[in-house]
Amino acid sequence: MGKMIYLDNAATTQTRPEVVEAMLPYFYENYGNPSSVYEIATRSRKAVTEARDIIAKTIGCENNEIYFTAGGSESDNWAIKGVAEAYRDKGNHIITSKIEHHAVLHTCEYLEKLGFEVTYLDVDESGIVKLDQLKAAIRPTTILISIMYANNEIGAIQPVKEIGDIAKQHNILFHTDAVQAFGQLPIDVKELGIDMLSASGHKLNGPKGIGFLYIRNGLKVRSFVHGGAQERKRRAGTENVPGIVGFGKAVELAASNLKERTKKEIELRDYLIERVLKEVPYTRLNGHSKNRLPNNANLSFQFIEGESLLIMLDMQGIAASSGSACTSGSLDPSHVLLAIGLPHEIAHGSLRLTLSEDTTKEDIDFTIDQIKEIVDKLRQMSPLYEDFMKKLAKNRAE
Ligand SMILES: *Cc1c(COP(=O)(O)O)cnc(C)c1O
């Protein structure tokens, strides 16, 4: 078997060698605790500041508006629970969408148990939140709108600026989970009216277990981890210095070639989608054909199980996903695919392919050939397909 073809970059990405290189000194020579006073600690303190500066510049905020966390899930939890607690006097209503990551959905469900009220907005058939429904959902007690920047399964990019405007008009805070968008789309939090934004290192070729939450200055968001005075007393715990340094490096690299990289990915993505739709019958694209993340293709193949397809692709050295990593292992179809209106049986036959800048046309050609062969094989074994073909033949004969 040849090399592995990794097409699951929405689940996680390879850490760039430059990132690992940048991190290493902070395990060895510069291992000091940034809170200490001696010289060796000064070095790690300085490195944390530098990473914070890089990240702040990338999203157009002040460096003291960036708070390092242990990843996207923590940032989402903090943003939502932190606002819920701090603004409880003002109201108990939160608006989010049905296609959020579980880090947002399960946090909202948890808050419902504590007495908060949550509206889960529908999306249209391409996975976009409906703005009139958002406006209609606003109540005097609404304290937070949390809507993701771009979806991790179908790549749908939300109308973030419009949502930010609506939130501002109604004096409601706006949090966005930008874990997938950050590093793929240019983001300016001030221009977009974003009050809080979550991001994660390992989704853009940085290390795992490091993320940040942007909190606009002036917001009353409760501290999430209590303890020491780190992160301006809002997130205790000795800083993950190597992680922060690696994250900073990954962001710098991602920002330096964002345009060229994503242009190349879009071309390859569209080539992949076009060929599959043309060459594999009874197949559909999930999400919008243009308004989607540069690296995301999500397809449903009728009459087959996505899980079987995944296993057989894996045997050919191709790593892909049938839903989000968090839901595989469960038999329920993805909540995102159901939210865009797919019937269960079609949602079950779905495949998510997410590219990286290292993905080549050869990788994609090989993958398409394998998909064609495997889908055909699986359909030959499918009683549903057999019935369908019999009916089709009968209708044609009549
Ligand atoms: C991966 C992901 C998360 C979780 O981030 P972690 O750093 O793995 O905790 C949250 N939201 C979205 C949209 C994601 O894709």
The ligand as an SDF file (V2000), in Angstrom:
LIG
                    3D

 15 15  0  0  0  0  0  0  0  0999 V2000
  -12.8590   21.0320   16.7370 C   0  0  0  0  0  0  0  0  0  0  0  0
  -13.9330   21.9940   17.0400 C   0  0  0  0  0  0  0  0  0  0  0  0
  -14.1890   22.4070   18.3500 C   0  0  0  0  0  0  0  0  0  0  0  0
  -13.4440   21.8560   19.5330 C   0  0  0  0  0  0  0  0  0  0  0  0
  -12.1160   22.3000   19.6000 O   0  0  0  0  0  0  0  0  0  0  0  0
  -11.0630   21.4890   20.4950 P   0  0  0  0  0  0  0  0  0  0  0  0
   -9.8410   22.3500   20.4650 O   0  0  0  0  0  0  0  0  0  0  0  0
  -10.8710   20.1600   19.8600 O   0  0  0  0  0  0  0  0  0  0  0  0
  -11.6470   21.4040   21.8670 O   0  0  0  0  0  0  0  0  0  0  0  0
  -15.1800   23.3330   18.5550 C   0  0  0  0  0  0  0  0  0  0  0  0
  -15.8840   23.8440   17.5340 N   0  0  0  0  0  0  0  0  0  0  0  0
  -15.6640   23.4810   16.2550 C   0  0  0  0  0  0  0  0  0  0  0  0
  -16.4580   24.1010   15.1600 C   0  0  0  0  0  0  0  0  0  0  0  0
  -14.6850   22.5430   15.9640 C   0  0  0  0  0  0  0  0  0  0  0  0
  -14.4910   22.1630   14.7040 O   0  0  0  0  0  0  0  0  0  0  0  0
  1  2  1  0
  2  3  1  0
  2 14  2  0
  3  4  1  0
  3 10  2  0
  4  5  1  0
  5  6  1  0
  6  7  2  0
  6  8  1  0
  6  9  1  0
 10 11  1  0
 11 12  2  0
 12 13  1  0
 12 14  1  0
 14 15  1  0
M  END
$$$$
